[in-house]
Amino acid sequence: QLVESGGGSVQAGGSLRLSCTTSRAVYTDNCFGWFRQTPGKGPEWVATINNSGRTTYIADMLKGRFTISRDNDRNTVSLQMDRLKPEDTAVYYCATGAVVAAPDYWGQGTQVTVS
């Protein structure tokens, strides 16, 4: 249901943009969130955008570097990550549902490696 793209390897200080694309039926009226996970740890919430796109939330420690947005023409939610740090290395997952805290769908995950 959710197809992620945009992960990869980048040097510290660089940028990556993750995208999460889905069907119109799933995209409309749902909130979207990004989570990340490193080996041996549970998922960590990164960002949320509401169904209208007018309200966004970013984890405190990521504010100023990460931005979440929606493109209604492409049924896509993006996570712009700037000034990346090695500790941002993780598998990043897109999730969606009426409430991001209890998602109905998850993406397959995309690896982000910062060296």
Summary of the structure (lengths in Angstrom):
residues: 115
radius of gyration: 13.0
end to end distance: 31.0
largest distance: 38.0
contacts: 348
relative contact order: 0.32
helix: 9%
strand: 48%
